Amino acid sequence: MKALCRDLGTMEYAACWKLQQELFDALLARKRSGATAGSGTRKADCATPADEGAKSGRERLLAGETNSDKEDEAVVGQVLLVEHPPVYTLGKSGHAENLLVSREALEAVGAQFFHIDRGGDITFHGPGQLVCYPILDLERIGIGLREYIDALEEAVIRTVACYGIAAGRIHGASGVWIEPESRRPRKICAIGVRSSRYVTMHGFALNVSTDLGWFSRINPCGFTDRGVASIASETGTTPDMEEVKALVVKLLSEELNVEIYK
């Protein structure tokens, strides 16, 4: 199984959300049509050469298709890496009161706000934070949603361990935490996922060298008794973002048992 990795650099949240939705819809449409059936039988096999030629390169990229049938059968989706300009996002089941300032106050400091369709409550995305959006068909990978979230968490736990940070989980609270059993644990990575027919979108946000002051305007993930952390705040050094990306891709690939390639 393979997934294409796309490093988007810095991208506005709205544009990235639109791209995610396009990739998600295309993968879901192929699945509904039988093009990604687990048996490897693809409806596209019955297409004429003219039908295949009618697809644009963008359509094939959105659908995760490649230039050969054998490669196409192995592709289970895409993984997007991105940093966003300052933005706050509230999940579909989140509570608006966890935004502690007005929308006008956010605009005054150059931040945007979106109410979105992932799980979870409110969080922040911004410079120095690595956001990873896997758009994957979990059924083809052979795992369920709980196993998938566990894999995301474990990849991040292993990533921060490379910087000497011991992190873990808190039962009933998704994400990756520093000192999870202490009276005031600190979240270093937030996770929020949407899925339909085992196709995923959204993902996780790892604080690498994020200015943690941005989180003072919210109750992060809806919690009032827990803090936030970054690799930089825990180690006192600023890690190289490209190095962190490479580690995340390598370890996520191992946890999902999927080759993530560029």
N, C-alpha and C positions, 0 to 999 in steps of 0.2 A: 504494500500500500504506500502511496505517495501523496504529498500535498505541496503545492507551490507556495513558497515564501515570498512575499512582496514587502520590501521596506519602503514605506511611503514618506519617510522623512518627517517633516512637520506639515500637518494638514488641519485646516479648520474642521471642527467637529461635525458641522452639518454636511459638508462634502464627503467626509469619511463615512458618516452614517448612511448617506445615499448609496455610496459604493458598496458598503456592507449589504444593504438591502437588495441591491441588484445581484450581487453574488449569491446571496441566500435564496432569492426568488428563482434564479437560474438553476441552482443545484436542486432545489425542491421540485421545480418543474420537470427536470430530467428524471428525478426519482419517481414522480407520479406517472410519467410516461413509460416507465419501465426501463429507461436507459441505463440506470445504475443498479439493476437487480442483482441480488447477491449471487445468483447463479452465473453471472458474467454475460448473460444474454442481453443484448442491447437492441432496442428498437431501431437505433440508428443504423444497425447492420443491414436493414432492409432498404435504406435510402439509396436512391440512384446517385451516380456521380454528379448530376446536375443539382440534386437536392443538397448534397454536401457542399458543393461549390457556392451555393447561394448564401451560406453562412459567412458573415463577416469575421475578421480576426477578433474583433471585440466580443462578438457573440460567443465565439469558441473559448475565449479567455474567461468570460463571465461564467460559462458553463463548466469550466475546468477541463475542457477537452484538449487533447494534444493532437499531434499529426499522425499517430498510428493507433490502430484499434487496440493493440496489445498494451500500449502506454495508457490509452484512454481508460481501459478497464481497471487500471491500478490507481488512478487519480481519485482521491476521496474528498478533495476540496482545496481550500487555500488558507494560508495564515498571513494576516496583515500585521505589520509592526509599524507603530506611529507614535509621534509626540503631538499633543494638541496645544494650541494657545489656551490661556486660562478659560476653563468652562466648568460649570457645575451641572451634573445630571441627576435627575430624580427618577427612580425606577417606578414601574407601574403600580406597585403596592406600597410605595413610599409615602411618607407623611410630609406635607408641605411645611409644617411648623419646624422641621429640622433644618430648614434654611433660616438662619438667625438674623439676616439682614434683608432689606428690600431689593427687588429687582433693580431699582434705580441705583442703589448703593453698589451693586455688582457692576453695572454698566460704568459707574464712575471710576472704578478701579480697573476697567478694561476686561471684565469677565463676562461670559455669556451664560445662559441658563437654558436647559432643555428638559422637558418631561418625556421620558423615553419608554420603550417597550421591553426592557430587560427586567429580571428579578432584582430584588434588593432595594435599598433606600437611597439616600443622597450621597454622592461622592464628588470629588474634585479631580479634574485632569488638567495637567499643565506642563510647562517646560521642566525637563529633568526627570520626567516620569515616562517609563516605557509601558505603552499600552499595546496589548496583544489581542487581536481579534481573529480567532480561528473560525472559519466557516467550513464545517466538516460534516460528513455523513457518518454518524456514529454507528449506524447499523452495519455499514460496510466495514468499518473498523472492527466491529464485534464487541462494543461496550455499550453500557447504559449511561444515562445522564449522571447518576451518582458517581459511577466509576470515572466518568469524564472530569467532573469537578475535582475529584480526588487526584486525578492525574495533573490537572492544572496546578493545584496546590502543591503537590509533591515536586513538580518541576521548579516552582519558585522556592520552596524550602531548600532544595538542593543547590539552586543558584546562589542564594544568599549565604549558604554554608561555605561556598567558595571564597567568601570575603570574611570568614570567621564568625558569622552570625548564626546563632542557634535559634531557629524559629520552629513554630508548630501550629497546631489547629486548636480551635475552641469548639466544643460540641454545640451545634445549633447556631453557630455564627460562621458563615463562610469566609474564606480569605486566609491569609497567612499572618501570624501574630508573633511578636517578640514577647517573651516571658508570659506565655498564655495562661499559666496557673497563678500569676501574681494578682494583687488586688487591682492593679491598673495596667492591663496588658496594652501593647502598642501594635496597631495594625500597620504592616509594611506593604501589604498587597491586598487590594479589594478585588472581589470576583462577582460578576453579575452576568448571567447567561439567559438567552432566549432560545427555545428549541421548538421545532415543529416536525413531526414525523422523523425524529432523531437527527434532523439537520440543525446545526447550531449557528448562532451569531452572538455578537458582543464577546466578552471574555474577561481579561484581568488587567489591572493597572498596578505596576510595581514602582514604588517610589525609589528612584535611584539617587538623584541629588535634588529632589523637589524642594521648593521653599515651603516648609510645613506651615508657615503663617497663613497660607490660603485656607487651611482647614479650620481656622478659628471662626470662620463665618458660617459654619455648619456643625451639626451633630453628626460626625462622620458615620455613615452607614446606619444612622439612627441611634447611635449609642452616646450617652452623656457621661458615662463613667469609664471610658477607655480612650487611650491616646493614639497618636499616629507616629510613624517612624519612617526613616529612609535608610538606604545603605550608607549614605554619607553621614547622617546623624548618628548612626550606630558605630561607625568606624572612625569618624573624624577625618576621612579622606574622601575625595571625589573620584569615584570610579569612572572609567572610560565607558561611555554609552555603547560604543560599538562592541566592546568586549562583553558587556552585559547581554546585548542582543544575541551574540554568538553563543553564549552559555545557555540562554533561555531556549533558543532554537534547538541546540544539541540535546538538552535535557528533556524538553517537551517531546522531541522525536523519540527518545528512549522510553519515556513514560507511556506514550500512546502507541508505541511500536509502529510508527509511521515514518517513512523517510521524508523529511521536510527539506526541500531543495529550492535553490534560487535559479 
